[in-house]
């Protein structure tokens, strides 16, 4: 397993790089960790909206795409979160001090870059699941050109 720094795998930078570490990954899955602190983006009054976890999941998918690119000697490309389905959470807020484990698994990925990932985030007393629809084209510029 080749090691890469998170900032080399994701097109995010600065405060918008929300993942703290990669735990493990395989061909079609990845596990990451986010430590929720007072200084974490989107924390208000010691709590984080559970909906922000969708972005943690999306960045985990981007990290898997970045690993694939790096392992194939390709540039990391920008992808898009298109939407979520089957979102379920047992909490509305996540407290500072929580260590969220994010697990994503590719359900399918078409040649044109459209894909669906099954996602789960857990911490003591927290369980959030959903499917994320993503688009990871070869050239994002064609969408905005």
N, C-alpha and C positions, 0 to 999 in steps of 0.2 A: 504494500500500500504506500503510495507516494505521498509525502507530506507537502502541503501548501499552506501559506498564510491565508486567512480569510479574506483579507483585502486584495489578494491576488486572484480570488475565485469569483468575487462579486463585483458588479458594476457600481455598487453603492460605496460611499465614502463618508468620512467624518461621522457625525452623530447618526446618520441614517444607516450606517452599518450596525445592525441591531443584534446580530448573533454574537455570542461570546466564544464559543468553541465548537468544533466538530468532534463528535465522539467516535463515530464509525460510519462506514458506508460500503455499499456494494454496487453491483451493476445497475440496479434499479431502485435503490433505497438509500436513505441517509438519516443519521441521528445527529442532532445538534443540541446545544444548551444555550439558554438565555437566563442570566442572573438578573432578576428585577431589583434595581437599587433606586434610591432617592434621585440619583442622577440619570436614570434611564429616560430616554425619550418617551413622552406621553404619560409619565407618572404624574398624578395630581393628588395631593393630600394623602400621600403614602399608598396610593392604589393605582392600578393599571386597568383600564377597561379590557375585558376579556376579548373584545373584538379586535384589539391590536394584535392578538396572537395570530390572526389571519396573515398579517404581514410577516411575522416570524416564520410561519409555515412557507410563505411565498419566497422568503429569502433562503430558506433551507432548500427549496426546489432550485433556486438560482445557484446555490452552492454546488448541488449535484451536477447541474449543467456546466458550471465552471470547472469542476473536476474532470468531467468528460472532455471538455475543450482542452484543458491543460495536458491531460494524458494522451491526447491526439495531436499535440503540438499546434493547436489552433488558438486563435484569440478568443477571450471571453466575450460573449455577445449579450446584448440587452434582451430581456424577455418581458412579457407583459402578463399581469394577472388579469384574466378576463372576468372571473366571477367565482362564486362559491355555491355549493349545493350541499344539502344535508348537514348544515351547521347545527351542532348541538353542544351546549356547555352546561355544566352543573353549577357555574358561578357567573356573576355579572362582573365582578372585580377580582383582581389578583393583588395580593398584598406584597409590599416591598419585603425583600428577604426570600421570596420564592425562587426556587431553581427549577425552571421549566425545561423538561426534556421534550424535544420536538422530534417526531418520527414521521418521515414522508416516504411513500411508496408509489412508484409509477404504476398506474393501472393500464394506461396505453399512451403512446406517443406516435402520432402520424408523421409521415415523411415531410409534410408541409409545416411541421412545428407545433401543431395543435396537440395538446395533451391533457390528461386528467390524472391527478395525484390524490391518493387517499392520505389524509393527514391526521395526526393525533398529537396533542400536547398534554403532558401530565406533570403534576407536582403533588405533594401531599394535600389532599382535599380538592384537587383541581383535575378535571378531565374535559378536554375540548376536542371534538372531532368534526371533520368536514372533508369534502372533496373540493379541490381547487382546479379550476379550468385555466390553463395557461397557453400562451402562444410564444414560441421561441423561434422566430424566423432566421434564415441565413443572413438576411440583410434587412434590418429594421428600417433603414432609410427609405425603402420603397413605400412604407406607410405614411411617411411624413414629407416625402419629396415633392 
